[in-house]
Amino acid sequence: MLTGRESLLRVIGKRRRSLPNRRSILAASSSSSSTSQSCLSLCQRDEIHRSDAVERRSDGDGDAAESAICPVCGARFPGMDNAVINSHLDGCLANGSKRKLSHCVMVSDDFQAKGSKRKLNQVTLLQMNFSRSKVKFHLGQSADYPLIPSEPDSIRNCDSIDNLNGLDRIEECASDHSFPVRNDSFSSHVENLVSKDTSDDKFASPPSPLGIERPKYILEELLDECDVSRVIIPTFIVGRRFGGREELHPESRICLSRDPDNVKDPNAIKVVYVGCGYDNMLGYIPRELAQCLSPLMDKFGLNFEGSITSVPQDSRASVPIEILLKNVELCDQAYGVNTQEFKSLWKQALQVVELAKTKPSGMTRYQHNLVLLIQEVLKSNAHLLTDTEMSFLEALNSLPDDSKRLFARLYTRKGPWFRMSSISYPEIADCDQAIKGLLEAGYLCSFPLRNGLENDDLEEVLNILNNDELREALQVLNKKCNHGTRKQDMIELLLSSSKGGPCTELRGFVLGITGSCVKVSPLAEFLVWRAERLFFLNGEQDLSAFLLVDLGIMKYPTYKCIISEQIFQNRSDLISYEEALEISQIIVESLDENNLELVLRCIEISVSRMSISLGEDRSSSGGSMAAFLSQFSASWVYSKVALLGVSFLEHERRYIDAINILKQLLNAFISDRRRGYWNLRLSIDLEHLGRVDDSLQVAEEGLLDPWVRAGSRVALQKRVLRLGKPPRRWKTPSYSKSVNRKISQVNVQGRPLNCNPGMKSIFYGEDGERCGVEELALQYYGGEGGGWQGVHAESGIWLTIFGILMWDIIFADVPNVFCTKFQTAPLDLETDSFYEARKALIEPHLDKIQEGMAEEILITIWESHIGTACRGVRWEKHSLSDLRAVVKCIGGTCLAAICRHLAQDYRSWSSGMPDLLLWRLHDCYRGEAKLVEVKGPRDRLSEQQRAWLLVLMDCGFDVEVCKVTPDAVAVL
């Protein structure tokens, strides 16, 4: 595995199906002008769309004069070759024109370039005043963004996103802050997203089977009158998998029964048939409603009965029901005794019912999550989107519910192509109409196309055929294949057969099998991907993050989003960042495909753009951008690609090229925690070339760099001691004794199962079961090694302890570190600014820990936040009793020292901790702890592990290395 590849994969996140600027990026030269041209190309492609995506104007103005307007300086050109126009654009950009391209001019006249096969219908967006308007988009054939607005006359205004019920506004901060604060919670976003008149056609309620006229009431009037007999409560039976397998019938009589012994929810209320017991339970009512009705049933003795209104086809789906109060006379007595409490509980119940009307059901929740994400991006990042992009995204909300649900479904599927005949979802009433709406809006594209199946689409379409269909296609071409041939091999054989020219027979056969197919249009895919990126600020989270919250699998911490600085200052910064991400994906895919030429091309582009982008980032922010926000800059992404390139070049033994890149990285990023690794690799590569003096000098200069830390510092120190012997250096460095300190070692013998080099060492444990060296060492320390308790957790238990003890510090109110409600840590956690910005909070807190209050803090945070996601904290891995024993045995002084190290440099010190944490209690108040690094027969300490052991020794910990070796008798 090449160094830096895993890190770059995390930056990329979910790979995109298509990269719209792949060709333009790779075709660009490495000069600064080419970089600007490539950025311009992306901006233009966002807004200038091909003529085959245009519904030709009815007045026949397609033969307008051939001309073009430069989007930078506004100069007009007659029809001419593209190369001339591009040359002019290069000149404009090289002159440093400051004209913004965020509202990129789309040229007002039709333009036909010589030698071009397509016309470009170009209109000036600024002349077509449809900002934030509902635009009808027409489908095009291009693999690029197939979007074009229709005639201005046909453009209709749509509701402003501000009119959507429930999109919380960013509130002004309290008087003690000068920053705007987002206090809205995730739940309030989801619960209030859709207006109250939204209904789910799938579960439209029929006339009430209870024989009672459906009341038309206003919530406050009911509260004043408190005539609960008039209230019919519509709700659902959920948790069907926990109920019996009784067949459901519409209009069946049901009643509610309390289930106080439910281990998951003491407020649980089960639904049963009238006159039946617990064995015939149908399920439960929703948790939110049960939380309000359970005290009414327990304290006031209310009983509820009702009926099933309809039965869904899916046996696991929520079943709609209606309930009403049965014993009204008892309610009147209870109301007279305790009016205020009864009224408060009843009000909460009615509010939950009202909220349920707008809160999405489980089967349609993903649709509302997508709308929520897009609306939040439109509200918070309008300065990064063009009018066309905003109109396109806003158009989604004006589509019918079925179309929105279908788009959300298809967007999250692998695809890219889907057979229309196989698209069917229980929550979508009419898939054909939903597809039609999405096609008209430009969110989907389909084939057969006017010109048949395009060349670029053939491979994608072949992937939706099954193996039997692929074999039939091969027979059409008179190709043979074995029955066990892999699907991908059959596809490659079909593609190779059609490379000589268009294979009409194959395409006709494929179209005959698949019928009409659809896929998410390139523009829709790109803009929703961009919205996800802006919303989550990373590539690892997507719409599934909402689902995890909805299902209760993930719970995010509570904090304030105090925004005083935009992450992307302007559209140009965003476009450069997106281009860098494309380069990252291209190089990773090229490595997977072993395309070495393309890998080298990506490295060349990244290195050439890195310094340029870094200068642009500094100028656009005026030097005021917080250091931790640099991770959202193009230069930072290019540096990640360059580092992967260094590892690749070293693997290819191209040390001179690797050295040149490392020197550029060190010159460009003068304040970066990665400088330690860069200096180390530079010193090693110079030694590979036989330049020992230069290698030694680099190592010595690296040790003077304050950004060289942890394992990298230890590695450079050892290199200086090894290379700097007389006659090169006569003076022994001052750190020689410290770095060469002897670490206590214990030898443990075991019966090996395998002794093969390159394989993980497996031994037989004391119980005769197979185990690794760490488990064998735990058995040793638990027995003859001293009766220790312990865990094999490496860094895990330490990061858990740090996260819990420092919880209030981690989620303190600091500007710009929390920008979304889906974060498990502040953006600056892995930077120096984490400690610097919170020093006034951290040091007093560490004093409390040192004074022995760690256990109290641990218990308080555990009880308040157990199960809430936090970076490094693993609630399920360690019990509270074990953690209490650990902090008690470690002691306040050592614990405070560990927390300080992690707070000052979390990134450098969050890995390489000893494998085992052992403890033993002497009584209820005293104990001792030991940290052990376990090594197998062929293992040795890494520099990071040695750095940690030396730090722990300085902090006063009892540390040692446990060396597991094969038993001599067993080997014989």
Phi, psi and omega in degrees: 000126179288139178296132179096350183289314180297319179297319180291325177297324178292325177293318181292316183073217180293125183289143180277147180295320181222145178250108189296338185246018183304311184292316184292325180292313184288335180278343183289152176281174184272001182282167180296325180295324179292326177298314179295321180297320180295320177298319179297319180301318179296317181298318181294319183289339174293333193233341181256122190239150189289155187289339179284357174262005187259137169276110190302142182295140185289339183274003174070037180268020182291346182260036180295165181301141182279110179202167180214150178246132178293127181286356180261306184255348178086004180292144180262140178234143171287169179303131181200182182291146181302325183299324180293316179297316180297323177298318177298318179298318178301318180295319179298316182291322179295333179283357176076032179300137184264002182297130185286145177254009182294332172247067190302133183286128173256119196301140192283347181244155174293144185228130177237108179281145179295137180079000180265145181267353183233147172269151175250115176276108189242123179232150181276118181300324183292338178276341180256091189287078176232037176300131180057037179246163180279116185245137176270124184253143183248143185285138176241176184266344188293147174287346175279193185292110185271065186232134172208133177288150177283186182303144179305328182295333183271359182281128181243143178291142176245168180297138176294147179295340179290340181276353179291130184294124167101354177287104187295142177271155176286117184276153177288146182290162176298170188296341182274005176230158176247019183243150174290143184238134173264104180264356182291140179268163180299320183296323180292328176298311186289319185291331187251014189290314190263142180294160190291341182273005177286135179226158179260109183299334182296326184239039177297128187282135175283177176305147186301124180283358183278355179077016181247136178298129183298121184286145173247107189228163172247138187307312185292326178296320179295324180293321180290315181281328181056036177270081186291344180292341181274352190264120170259126184259110174278131179206199185223155166268121178244175179064039182298333181292341178272346182270183178284175181263034181292141177285132183269143179230137176299145179070012176292141182280131180228164175217166181258143179220133181291147177229069187292343182270007179297123187289337182268333182207105180294345178269006187301141176232120181269158178247128180226162172290148178300129178085004180248160182265196185294329184297337180259028181297135180268334182156208182231162169274160183305147184302320183296317180288323179297326179296332179270322184279333184299316177293330176293323179285322182284311189274325184251358175069027181285144176239142182235137174230166180183207182207162175278128183271326177200160183243116179289157180291321180285122183294340181264356184286160177294139183257120180289135178223167172228134181231156173211165184290136182266307184265078183294324182296325177291325178297320180297320179294315181295322181296323181290333182281314185223078187298311188295315182294316180299314182297321180295315181294318180293324177298316179298319180297316180293325178295321178296319179297314179298319181294326181297336179291330180257344180279131184293145175285170185301324185280341181243007185296325181298327177298314182290328177296319179296316179298317179301314181300312183295318180295323179293321177293318178298325182284320188266340187230034181299330183289350181260354185244146175281167178301320180297315180296318180294319179296320179297315180292321179294331181297334179300319183290338180273353178286158175300157182303320181299320179294318178296319180294319180294318179298316179300322178296308185292325181297325183272355178271166186292306177061214007279333184265146178226135176289129180297328181292339183256002179277114180203127178225139185296333183272357179252115186291316184225098183292326180297316179293324178296318178295318180300316179297321180289324177296316180295326181277352179086011179274342175232156168229160189221168166222157011295143178262177181301322183258019182082197183281124182288154180301316184292338183271345188300313181297319180296321181289325179298333181291340179272354175280146175275177186298319180296320179292325177292323177295321176297321178296322178293325178294326177300324180268009181059037176256145180252150174207151179287159182296330183269010181296136181292154182301316183294325178294321178295320178297316179297325178293319178295318181294319179296330180287337182258005181288333182292344181162177182297127180257089184299322182297316180294315182295320177296322178295316181297315180295327179293326179282312187282329189069201180290137178232156178227158172212161176295130183295150180304321180293315180297317179298318181294314184290323177290323174299316178297319179297318177299318181295318179289328182285311184268341180064024174201170181261357183273336178259146176214201183300338179295340178297323176298317183297320180298323176290316181300323181276357180079010180284325181238134175234119183270151181291165179261131179200170179261135174265101181257105187254115175237355183214131178285138178294313175254115185291326182207175183295325181299320178298318180295316181296319178297319178297317180294322177296321178297322177295323177296316177301320180298315180293322180297317183290324178294316178295324179293323176294320178297323181271000181059036177270085187294326180297317180288327176300313180296325179295318178296320178298316180299315181296315183297316181293321181292326182273342188302305182293323179297314181295324180297318177294321178295321179299317182291322182288323181290328179268353181068020180075006184261354183295137177298143185299324184288344177278355179295342179293348178257021179255154178296322182298322179294318179294318178298326178294327176294320177295319180297320179295319175297323177297322177300314180297320178295315181295322176295322178296327178273003181062031175262071190290328180296316178295320179297320179297318180298318179293318180298321178294322178293322178297316181292326179285328185278320186248093186274345180231078185215135182292347179278356182298331178298313179293320179298315178298320180296314180293323178298316179296319181293316182294324176296324177292326177300327180275003180083010181266071187293319180298317177295320179299317179295318180297319178298318180295319180292317179293327178297324180290344176274351183276123180293345180271358177269115190221171170051229186298325179296322178295316178297318180297318178292322177299316179293327177292319179297317180295326181281316183276338187266029177282157178303142010269001181294314179223130181263337183267130179280130180298154183292336184271006186298318181292321183293315185286338181259015179302143181278132178255129182306140182228139177240135179256129179237131180258144180215167180269111187280149173265328178218148178230026183279131177297144179086356179247152178295133182289128178241133180233165170271128179282179180295337178268004179088354180274155178288144180202165176274179183294327180293317179294323178296319178294321177299319177296321179296312182290333177284342180249254184291346180281356174133007178069039180274146163267153180186174179223149170264098186230350185050238182279345189303310184290328179291318178292328176294314179297317179298314182298321181286313182294326183258020186305309183295333177285315183300319185255029176289164182279096178234134183297140168071004181266343175237113183242353179212154181280008182246031179260144175254002178195158176292155182296337184262012185302320185266022179234167179294335183292341178301311180287318184297319183285342185237016185304321181294337176268325187289312187297314175298325179292319177294329175297320177298318179296318180294330181277003174101016181264010184298317182296320179296317178297318181301312182296317182298312181292321179301311183292332183273329191230012182304133181090347180280134185292135175209139182306123176089341184273128179238092184298322186282345186276328185231139179274160179297322181295320178294317180294322177297318178296321181296309183293331178290319182284327180291318180094153186296320184296310180294322181294318178296323179294319178296314181297324179293318178300314181291323179292323182283327181206076184299320184296314184287327188254006181274005177223162177086009179289157182304151184295316188247138169245115183247147177210156172208136182267136175270325174203196183290345187239345185231153177191182177218159183227155178219142177243132188230129171262123185260134179230139178280185184300327185248013183264157173217163183293136170279167181293325178294319178294320178295320179300317180295316181297322179292320177296317180295323176296320178294329180281351179100011180283153171270109183235153175200164176254131178254114181260116180264123181233155178293144176294131183302320181294319181295324180293319178293000000 
